[in-house]
């Protein structure tokens, strides 16, 4: 750090000396100014710089002569040099958004010989998510994880640590990390928060290593530690089959500004228990490809938001069935569809970012979690970015943190 600061001040001093040899405002008289390069035109942003490199150009005509005044921006120069120092020093810290997902529909199509179930589902990333801060650790033997939420494991059972171990195993790299998980996605919600954390950790480890693995590599490797993790290496919307690890990108199946609200009771649904109670003969007979075509052509309606895990989840948590029915009854057509995501226990209302009034007024629902959300996608070779207006509301305040020993 001291070395970087010295290099920075030294570079600025040299730059200042070279510019102060003449007057601070350079005047050119009697000849037209040289054409500004694209990176130096007024209001343009220099690629890779934190600031905007700007030139203020004023022209006037005096006795037939054209005058051009150029003002130098020292802050832009400062940012240029800082970026170069960061590049030379290598990455040491990285903050990433870790968004969750919903299942717009979820069909269970059969049971596999390995004990898993085959599914067909339209997954979509949404704007609710956690923030994960990664810092390189001088320790070359273990990662250290902390979190703001009690009850979240911070040992090697956490998918973040599993993902970092997997990356080192696949690549032979030896970077270890200090990680802080700022959690906003509730656990046991059917929103894939843990899977997203694992995918984000794989992406981060690859950035620190200089992107030696491709996105396809990360997607394939991630299926070894979780069925939902490969989805997050899509562009944000995908038709997933197999255990969920076969991912087919679906470009823009729905408008990203589609509003929704997520409502989750305090109780979680155990995915293992939901699948134990699942009965294949009780599933919908809707063809998943027909559902996908209907959604991409005509949008979301109650009829297409099928979730075969709702019946067993409602057995595990009868209050969840009552919550869904009450949301539908209270919606007054605010929601075009109300359905459970994943294996529960989150109920999604599509069409409005606001929960029904009873969520505020009824004492029985004072402890529910709710959040507005919208759909989210990403560009190739970029990770997901948190929308500026992303908000989550929980009845629980003052959560204490956990840290690995």
Legacy VTK file of the C-alpha trace (Angstrom):
# vtk DataFile Version 3.0
C-alpha trace
ASCII
DATASET POLYDATA
POINTS 405 float
0.000 0.000 0.000
2.783 2.437 0.907
4.567 1.548 -2.313
1.394 2.208 -4.320
0.857 5.553 -2.595
4.470 6.535 -3.316
4.165 5.564 -6.971
0.926 7.476 -7.233
2.276 10.684 -5.681
5.453 10.389 -7.749
3.493 10.012 -10.978
1.252 12.943 -10.125
4.282 15.094 -9.285
5.897 14.277 -12.626
2.649 14.955 -14.446
2.213 18.253 -12.619
5.776 19.355 -13.394
5.393 18.606 -17.063
2.112 20.496 -17.252
3.285 23.445 -15.154
6.223 24.216 -17.430
3.824 26.414 -19.403
0.651 28.272 -18.487
-2.156 26.164 -17.036
-4.468 27.134 -19.896
-2.926 26.417 -23.293
-3.866 28.857 -26.023
-3.582 28.181 -29.739
-3.957 31.149 -32.005
-4.038 31.470 -35.729
-4.572 27.785 -36.543
-7.444 25.345 -36.073
-7.212 22.942 -33.103
-6.255 19.325 -33.597
-9.182 16.914 -33.619
-9.756 15.389 -30.182
-9.387 11.627 -29.960
-12.552 9.671 -29.018
-11.259 9.082 -25.477
-10.601 12.775 -24.952
-13.700 14.341 -26.416
-15.859 16.433 -24.104
-18.029 14.275 -21.890
-16.522 10.973 -22.993
-15.294 8.325 -20.564
-11.835 6.873 -20.954
-12.052 3.078 -20.920
-10.607 1.581 -17.742
-10.563 4.895 -15.839
-12.530 5.663 -12.733
-13.091 9.296 -13.670
-14.102 11.150 -16.772
-11.285 12.678 -18.754
-12.786 15.888 -20.040
-11.624 18.799 -22.090
-13.424 22.117 -21.831
-13.258 23.784 -25.204
-14.330 27.369 -25.748
-14.043 29.021 -29.138
-14.352 32.689 -30.012
-13.454 34.847 -32.986
-11.313 37.881 -32.376
-10.081 39.890 -35.316
-10.480 36.870 -37.590
-8.495 34.582 -35.302
-9.890 31.464 -33.633
-8.953 30.801 -30.003
-9.242 27.447 -28.273
-8.840 27.052 -24.510
-8.148 23.604 -23.053
-8.411 22.950 -19.297
-6.502 19.999 -17.821
-8.392 17.755 -15.371
-5.988 16.542 -12.648
-8.625 14.265 -11.026
-8.959 12.249 -14.218
-5.172 11.922 -14.355
-5.171 10.776 -10.721
-7.757 8.086 -11.523
-5.799 6.908 -14.562
-2.649 6.420 -12.505
-4.559 4.723 -9.656
-6.089 2.264 -12.125
-2.666 1.434 -13.527
-1.228 0.868 -10.040
-4.157 -1.418 -9.166
-3.539 -3.357 -12.366
0.181 -3.712 -11.687
-0.353 -4.727 -8.050
-2.956 -7.393 -8.911
-6.425 -7.885 -7.467
-6.644 -8.152 -3.680
-10.337 -7.394 -2.978
-13.617 -7.993 -4.787
-17.246 -7.266 -3.849
-19.909 -9.161 -5.810
-23.699 -9.257 -5.866
-25.138 -12.747 -5.388
-28.753 -12.736 -6.636
-31.349 -15.418 -6.049
-33.839 -16.999 -8.477
-37.429 -18.008 -8.908
-38.900 -20.982 -10.762
-41.567 -19.565 -13.063
-42.755 -23.132 -13.528
-41.362 -26.375 -12.108
-42.343 -29.780 -13.474
-41.022 -33.012 -11.942
-40.966 -35.510 -14.786
-39.555 -38.683 -13.236
-37.294 -40.346 -10.690
-33.747 -41.265 -11.657
-31.799 -44.425 -10.791
-29.409 -42.302 -8.695
-32.263 -41.249 -6.398
-32.597 -37.715 -7.789
-35.612 -36.493 -9.734
-35.693 -35.247 -13.312
-37.152 -31.795 -13.636
-38.031 -29.272 -16.307
-38.190 -25.673 -15.167
-37.912 -22.077 -16.305
-35.473 -20.469 -13.885
-35.001 -16.703 -13.742
-32.580 -14.608 -11.687
-34.229 -11.793 -9.714
-33.008 -8.589 -8.090
-33.049 -9.774 -4.467
-29.591 -10.948 -3.459
-26.712 -11.080 -1.016
-23.418 -9.193 -1.184
-20.175 -11.173 -0.796
-16.845 -9.495 -0.063
-13.699 -11.432 -0.959
-10.185 -10.519 0.177
-7.012 -12.463 -0.535
-5.728 -14.082 2.648
-2.028 -14.378 3.491
-2.945 -17.749 4.971
-2.294 -20.477 2.403
-4.111 -23.255 4.214
-7.737 -22.212 4.861
-10.521 -19.774 4.017
-12.252 -17.680 6.684
-15.976 -16.931 6.334
-18.122 -14.526 8.347
-21.752 -13.505 7.946
-24.290 -11.062 9.337
-26.939 -13.743 9.961
-26.852 -16.268 12.824
-27.521 -19.884 11.927
-25.765 -19.766 8.545
-22.872 -22.263 8.675
-19.440 -20.697 8.294
-17.418 -23.930 8.155
-16.684 -26.226 5.211
-20.334 -27.266 4.988
-21.108 -23.828 3.511
-21.397 -23.887 -0.276
-19.091 -20.864 -0.560
-16.231 -22.817 1.014
-17.132 -25.905 -1.028
-16.967 -23.825 -4.206
-13.555 -22.355 -3.351
-12.223 -25.836 -2.535
-13.630 -27.105 -5.843
-11.947 -24.300 -7.791
-8.549 -24.991 -6.217
-8.981 -28.712 -6.913
-9.845 -28.125 -10.587
-7.208 -25.473 -11.335
-4.322 -26.184 -8.972
-4.366 -22.571 -7.733
-3.604 -21.838 -4.081
-5.469 -18.611 -3.327
-7.303 -18.586 -0.003
-9.732 -15.910 1.087
-11.351 -13.928 3.830
-15.036 -13.795 2.896
-17.876 -11.801 4.414
-21.412 -12.772 3.420
-23.939 -9.951 3.854
-27.092 -12.026 3.636
-30.467 -10.683 2.538
-31.934 -13.804 0.898
-33.736 -15.916 3.508
-32.686 -19.536 3.918
-35.072 -22.435 3.318
-36.994 -20.231 0.898
-36.786 -22.045 -2.449
-34.886 -19.084 -3.895
-31.493 -20.749 -4.413
-29.593 -18.322 -2.199
-26.916 -20.839 -1.223
-26.494 -22.018 -4.814
-26.058 -18.421 -5.954
-23.424 -17.864 -3.239
-21.497 -20.891 -4.541
-21.646 -19.691 -8.152
-20.517 -16.223 -7.067
-17.585 -17.721 -5.155
-16.485 -19.691 -8.226
-16.686 -16.540 -10.341
-14.659 -14.587 -7.746
-11.954 -17.255 -7.455
-11.603 -17.245 -11.238
-11.227 -13.453 -11.304
-8.454 -13.585 -8.698
-6.692 -16.280 -10.747
-6.783 -14.233 -13.948
-9.820 -15.954 -15.521
-7.937 -19.139 -16.327
-11.224 -21.086 -16.524
-14.035 -20.365 -18.979
-17.632 -19.712 -17.945
-18.469 -23.125 -19.417
-15.831 -24.743 -17.177
-17.279 -23.063 -14.090
-20.791 -24.117 -15.048
-19.799 -27.753 -15.567
-17.709 -27.968 -12.387
-20.415 -26.397 -10.241
-22.820 -29.258 -10.887
-20.562 -31.456 -8.723
-21.566 -29.593 -5.552
-25.176 -28.571 -6.284
-27.914 -29.097 -8.865
-29.069 -25.448 -9.014
-25.610 -23.852 -9.142
-24.974 -24.292 -12.918
-28.044 -22.174 -13.693
-26.395 -19.021 -12.330
-23.785 -19.224 -15.112
-26.573 -18.669 -17.643
-27.387 -15.112 -18.707
-30.145 -15.031 -16.091
-33.011 -16.946 -17.710
-32.787 -20.615 -18.643
-34.772 -23.767 -19.267
-33.200 -26.345 -16.960
-33.581 -30.104 -17.167
-31.937 -33.234 -15.732
-31.295 -32.579 -12.031
-31.232 -28.907 -13.001
-27.648 -29.016 -14.249
-28.581 -29.075 -17.966
-28.965 -25.385 -18.718
-30.363 -23.884 -21.926
-30.264 -20.088 -22.087
-33.588 -18.474 -22.994
-32.967 -14.884 -24.121
-35.462 -12.387 -22.681
-38.475 -14.653 -22.084
-40.108 -11.911 -19.985
-39.700 -8.129 -19.573
-37.090 -7.269 -16.957
-39.287 -4.556 -15.437
-41.970 -7.110 -14.565
-42.806 -6.290 -10.924
-43.222 -8.950 -8.267
-43.362 -9.437 -4.528
-41.848 -12.291 -2.512
-43.556 -13.335 0.723
-42.022 -15.957 3.018
-43.280 -17.127 6.419
-40.749 -17.579 9.245
-40.874 -21.348 8.803
-38.588 -22.933 6.216
-39.332 -25.911 4.004
-36.861 -28.766 4.096
-36.169 -29.728 0.477
-35.398 -33.308 1.526
-38.703 -33.591 3.406
-40.665 -32.109 0.491
-39.188 -34.690 -1.901
-39.871 -37.498 0.593
-43.570 -36.613 0.440
-43.602 -36.079 -3.315
-45.823 -38.455 -5.341
-45.182 -38.591 -9.071
-48.783 -39.611 -9.804
-50.026 -36.328 -8.292
-48.082 -34.069 -10.634
-49.405 -31.834 -13.385
-49.631 -33.352 -16.830
-48.717 -30.088 -18.558
-45.961 -30.406 -21.146
-43.065 -28.210 -19.931
-42.129 -27.158 -23.473
-45.722 -26.031 -24.025
-45.534 -23.995 -20.807
-42.273 -22.432 -21.963
-43.744 -21.503 -25.358
-46.836 -20.001 -23.764
-44.758 -17.839 -21.388
-42.362 -16.579 -24.051
-45.222 -15.746 -26.437
-47.968 -14.510 -24.095
-46.359 -13.794 -20.728
-47.204 -15.052 -17.265
-50.628 -16.241 -16.169
-51.821 -18.391 -13.294
-52.305 -21.385 -15.602
-48.665 -21.589 -16.699
-47.055 -21.145 -13.253
-47.171 -24.839 -12.390
-45.111 -26.154 -9.474
-45.294 -29.898 -8.846
-43.678 -29.449 -5.430
-46.530 -27.350 -4.040
-48.677 -30.295 -2.831
-45.892 -31.979 -0.798
-44.650 -28.605 0.473
-48.165 -27.754 1.647
-48.190 -31.079 3.526
-44.906 -30.203 5.208
-46.106 -26.667 6.002
-49.939 -26.370 5.935
-49.745 -22.664 6.792
-48.025 -22.097 3.424
-51.109 -23.292 1.557
-53.254 -20.911 3.625
-50.860 -18.055 2.862
-51.057 -18.652 -0.891
-54.873 -18.805 -0.817
-55.081 -15.630 1.226
-52.754 -13.735 -1.127
-54.905 -14.754 -4.112
-58.119 -13.767 -2.296
-56.720 -10.396 -1.226
-55.022 -9.501 -4.489
-58.032 -7.845 -6.245
-56.374 -8.739 -9.558
-53.105 -7.050 -8.541
-51.258 -10.283 -9.376
-51.435 -12.107 -12.698
-50.057 -15.216 -10.972
-49.352 -16.412 -7.425
-47.145 -19.478 -6.976
-44.495 -21.109 -4.793
-40.843 -20.955 -5.867
-38.725 -24.100 -5.804
-39.438 -26.338 -2.849
-40.707 -23.394 -0.754
-41.411 -21.623 1.428
-41.556 -18.405 -0.640
-44.767 -17.392 -2.379
-44.317 -15.153 -5.431
-46.901 -12.633 -6.614
-46.335 -11.438 -10.204
-47.691 -8.054 -11.285
-47.197 -5.802 -8.250
-44.216 -5.026 -5.991
-46.482 -4.562 -2.964
-47.733 -7.241 -0.562
-51.429 -7.477 0.312
-52.560 -5.251 3.190
-52.993 -8.187 5.581
-49.221 -8.682 5.624
-48.990 -5.312 7.388
-52.174 -5.471 9.444
-52.653 -9.060 10.584
-50.821 -10.048 13.753
-50.470 -13.599 12.430
-48.167 -12.316 9.666
-46.047 -9.867 11.623
-42.986 -12.113 11.273
-43.125 -12.777 7.531
-40.300 -11.745 5.247
-41.292 -9.844 2.134
-39.426 -8.093 -0.634
-40.197 -6.440 -3.918
-38.185 -7.736 -6.858
-37.791 -7.652 -10.616
-36.107 -9.902 -13.157
-32.354 -9.665 -13.686
-29.922 -10.743 -16.411
-26.206 -10.317 -17.075
-23.895 -9.793 -20.041
-21.309 -12.304 -21.189
-18.097 -12.126 -19.135
-19.802 -9.886 -16.558
-21.310 -10.908 -13.242
-24.750 -9.817 -12.049
-25.074 -6.238 -10.818
-27.384 -5.158 -8.015
-30.119 -2.783 -9.223
-29.995 0.590 -7.493
-33.585 0.279 -6.280
-33.217 -3.258 -4.897
-34.987 -3.419 -1.520
-35.682 -6.205 0.922
-37.925 -5.919 3.957
-37.856 -8.292 6.894
-39.662 -8.332 10.199
-36.432 -9.267 11.913
-34.127 -6.437 12.912
-30.699 -6.266 14.523
-29.387 -9.585 13.251
-26.119 -10.602 14.812
-23.296 -12.056 12.819
-21.424 -15.318 12.753
-17.775 -15.939 12.026
-15.649 -19.016 11.506
-13.181 -19.784 14.255
LINES 1 406
405 0 1 2 3 4 5 6 7 8 9 10 11 12 13 14 15 16 17 18 19 20 21 22 23 24 25 26 27 28 29 30 31 32 33 34 35 36 37 38 39 40 41 42 43 44 45 46 47 48 49 50 51 52 53 54 55 56 57 58 59 60 61 62 63 64 65 66 67 68 69 70 71 72 73 74 75 76 77 78 79 80 81 82 83 84 85 86 87 88 89 90 91 92 93 94 95 96 97 98 99 100 101 102 103 104 105 106 107 108 109 110 111 112 113 114 115 116 117 118 119 120 121 122 123 124 125 126 127 128 129 130 131 132 133 134 135 136 137 138 139 140 141 142 143 144 145 146 147 148 149 150 151 152 153 154 155 156 157 158 159 160 161 162 163 164 165 166 167 168 169 170 171 172 173 174 175 176 177 178 179 180 181 182 183 184 185 186 187 188 189 190 191 192 193 194 195 196 197 198 199 200 201 202 203 204 205 206 207 208 209 210 211 212 213 214 215 216 217 218 219 220 221 222 223 224 225 226 227 228 229 230 231 232 233 234 235 236 237 238 239 240 241 242 243 244 245 246 247 248 249 250 251 252 253 254 255 256 257 258 259 260 261 262 263 264 265 266 267 268 269 270 271 272 273 274 275 276 277 278 279 280 281 282 283 284 285 286 287 288 289 290 291 292 293 294 295 296 297 298 299 300 301 302 303 304 305 306 307 308 309 310 311 312 313 314 315 316 317 318 319 320 321 322 323 324 325 326 327 328 329 330 331 332 333 334 335 336 337 338 339 340 341 342 343 344 345 346 347 348 349 350 351 352 353 354 355 356 357 358 359 360 361 362 363 364 365 366 367 368 369 370 371 372 373 374 375 376 377 378 379 380 381 382 383 384 385 386 387 388 389 390 391 392 393 394 395 396 397 398 399 400 401 402 403 404
